[in-house]
Amino acid sequence: MRHFPCVSEPVAPAIVISLYSAMGLLFLLVAMMVGISRRLTRIERRLAAGGRREEVAAPSLAETPAGGTFDTFLNEDPARRLMSKGEQFAAYRRWRHENGLNWSHS
């Protein structure tokens, strides 16, 4: 029996290592797909639950940015336009508080 110098003996271990590597990669791929599937299921449940929530009330006319609340404030009383800017803003802050347009600081 003659040995050829270009053929190496450890062909079988190289095949085993390749098979184990392929199985490991396949396991990682399946694990990633299961994780993605769980996330998608969770997102679908959240979307389904979100559809049952009450609709948020549309902002009132005073809150719309077209005229703005400051313009509404000034239009309610023409004498407010004659006030200085500082007085206008102080009165505007009081007006917002009285009309419940401020964020609560609770």
C-alpha positions in Angstrom: 0.0 0.0 0.0 1.4 3.3 -1.0 0.8 6.6 0.8 0.3 9.7 -1.3 2.0 12.8 0.2 -0.7 15.2 -1.0 -3.6 13.4 0.8 -3.9 13.9 4.5 -5.3 11.4 7.0 -7.6 13.7 9.0 -10.3 13.9 6.4 -12.9 12.4 8.7 -12.4 14.8 11.6 -12.7 17.7 9.1 -16.1 16.4 8.0 -17.3 16.0 11.6 -16.2 19.5 12.4 -18.0 20.9 9.4 -21.2 19.0 10.2 -21.1 20.2 13.8 -20.6 23.8 12.6 -23.5 23.5 10.2 -25.7 22.1 12.9 -24.7 24.9 15.3 -25.5 27.5 12.6 -28.8 25.9 11.9 -29.7 25.9 15.6 -28.8 29.6 15.8 -31.0 30.3 12.8 -34.0 28.4 14.2 -33.5 30.2 17.6 -33.5 33.6 15.9 -36.6 32.7 13.9 -38.4 31.7 17.1 -37.4 35.0 18.7 -38.7 37.0 15.8 -41.9 35.0 15.7 -42.5 35.8 19.5 -41.9 39.5 18.9 -44.3 39.6 16.0 -46.9 37.8 18.0 -46.5 40.3 20.9 -46.7 43.2 18.5 -49.9 41.8 16.9 -51.5 41.4 20.4 -50.6 45.0 21.3 -52.1 46.3 18.1 -55.2 44.2 18.6 -55.6 45.5 22.2 -54.8 49.1 21.0 -57.7 49.0 18.6 -60.1 48.5 21.5 -59.0 51.7 23.3 -61.1 54.8 23.3 -60.3 57.4 20.7 -58.5 60.5 22.0 -60.7 63.5 21.9 -59.9 66.0 19.2 -58.4 69.2 20.4 -60.8 72.1 21.0 -60.9 75.0 18.6 -58.9 77.0 21.1 -56.1 74.5 21.0 -55.7 74.3 17.3 -52.5 75.9 16.0 -54.3 77.7 13.1 -55.4 80.7 15.2 -53.6 79.6 18.3 -54.8 80.0 21.9 -53.1 83.3 22.3 -55.1 84.8 19.4 -58.3 83.4 21.0 -57.2 85.0 24.3 -56.7 88.4 22.6 -59.9 88.2 20.6 -62.0 87.6 23.7 -61.3 91.1 25.0 -60.1 93.8 22.6 -58.6 95.7 25.6 -56.0 93.0 26.0 -54.4 94.1 22.7 -53.7 97.5 24.3 -51.7 95.9 27.2 -47.9 95.7 27.2 -46.4 92.4 26.1 -45.5 91.5 29.7 -49.0 92.2 30.9 -50.5 90.2 28.0 -48.4 87.2 28.8 -49.2 87.3 32.5 -52.9 87.6 31.8 -52.6 84.8 29.1 -51.0 82.5 31.7 -53.9 83.2 34.1 -56.4 82.7 31.3 -54.9 79.3 30.4 -55.0 78.2 34.0 -58.6 79.3 34.4 -59.7 77.5 31.2 -57.8 74.3 32.1 -55.4 74.5 29.2 -52.2 74.0 31.3 -50.6 70.7 31.9 -51.1 69.5 35.4 -48.0 69.2 37.5 -49.0 66.2 39.6 
